[in-house]
C-alpha cells in the first residue's frame, strides 16, 4: 500500500525548499523502498534547486544516503528487507557496450525506479539523481542499493553515495595514483579533500593541497596532505613545481570545475602526468589551451564520472577500511541536522566552513 512520508521539495528555480508530504508507491518489479537514515547535503542538490541540472520541477532532493531496505519488488535478488545499504546513482545495466566490454563503471544505461513518487495532489516528482533521499522513505531501483556492513555509521557511510566517492575515486580509480607518486589537489572542499584521502590510501609520497581558504587547507593537512598552497596569495603552478623538484606532480586532481583552475592543473603536472577533472563545470564554460602544449606535454587528460566507481566493488571495500580505522569517513561529517534545516545547509555551503552537513532521520 502506498505510504505518505515527509520529503524536501524544490518547487521552482531559486526558491527555498520546503518539507511536504509525498506518496511513495509500493515497489514494483526490480524496485525497492528504502527507509532513509542519513543523507548528505551535496552541491548537486543545490544545483537542482537553482535549475542548473534541468527544469523538471518539482524535485525531491537528496541523493547521498544510507538506510535500511524496507521492501522489495518482484524479481529483486540483490537485497532483502532489513539490509543496510548505501544508495548510488549508477545502477549498472550489465548489457550496454561499456558493461559488455568489462567496464561497468562506465555503464551508459544506468537505470532508476520506473514508478514515480508524487505530491499529495498527484504531481509527479523528479528525484535528484534518481534517488530523492531527503525523505523518510524513497523508491529506487534495486540496483541502486549496495549492501554494506551494518555496523557503519549511516551519516558517514552515506557520503560514499556521491561526494566522498567522487574524490576518492578520482585519485584511486581515475588518476590511478600509485605508491611514491606526487599528487596535487586543486580545490579542497568535500570532494577535493576526499581526493587527498584517496591519494594517501594509494601510497602517494607527496600530496599538495591547493585552495584559497586556509581553513580548508588545514583540514587537508589533517586528512593526509603533506603540503599546502594558498593560491590566493601564491602562484599554484610555481608552488607545485617547487615542491616536486621543479617537475610538477604525477597526478593533479582538479576539484573545482573552472577553466582557470583546470589550466593550473594542466601546467602543474609533470611531463606525461595525468590531470583528472572531477569538479563539475557549468554549460557556458570554455577552455583555451595551446594544442601544441596538449601534444607536447603528453600524459593523460581525464574526466572522472562518480570517481569511476563500481558501487558493488568499491562501497563494501571502503566501508571495510572505515571499520578498520584506515578511512576516516567521520571526518567529513561537519554537522548533523534535521530534515527541516536543508535550506540553511545550502546557505552554509557559501560560507565554506563545512565539508558536509548530513541530514539524520
Secondary structure, 3 states (H helix, E strand, C coil): CCEEEEEEEECCCCCCCEEEEEEECCCCCCEEEEEEEEEECCHHHHHHHCCCCCCCCCEECCCEEEEEEEEECCCCCCCCCCCEEEECCCCCCCCCHHHHCCCHHHCCCCCCCCCCCEECCCCECEEHHHCCCCECEEEEEHHHEEECCCCCCHHHHHHHHCHHHHHHHHHHHHCCCCCCCEEEEECCCHHHHHHHHHHHHCCCCEEEEEECCHHHHHHHHHHCCCEEEECCCCCHHHHHHHCCCCCCEEEEEECCCCHHHHHHHHHHEEEEEEEEECCCCCCCCCCCCCHHHHHHHCCEEEECCHHHCCHHHHHHHHHHHHHCCCCCHHHHCCEEECHHHHHHHHHHHHHCCCCCEEEEC
